[in-house]
Amino acid sequence: MSTERTVELHGGPLDGQTVPVTLDDEDAWTAIISDGCAYPGGRSVYAPDPAGRWVWEQDVPWEAL
């Protein structure tokens, strides 16, 4: 059974937006299409920090995912 919840994103191009995430993976992260991404067509990657806030990690080109 998957565990899904809505989280608020902090930092990066999607700061303040909320998105649904699935929390089943021990190394949870989410990559989201973003107009503010440094790479056209790329994704902005967010992951939970030790306090549980979902913070911007980096922008990556689509082909690197």
Secondary structure, 3 states (H helix, E strand, C coil): CCCEEEEEEECHHHCCCEEEEECCCCCCCEEEECCCCCCCCCEEEEEECCCCCEEEEEEECHHHC
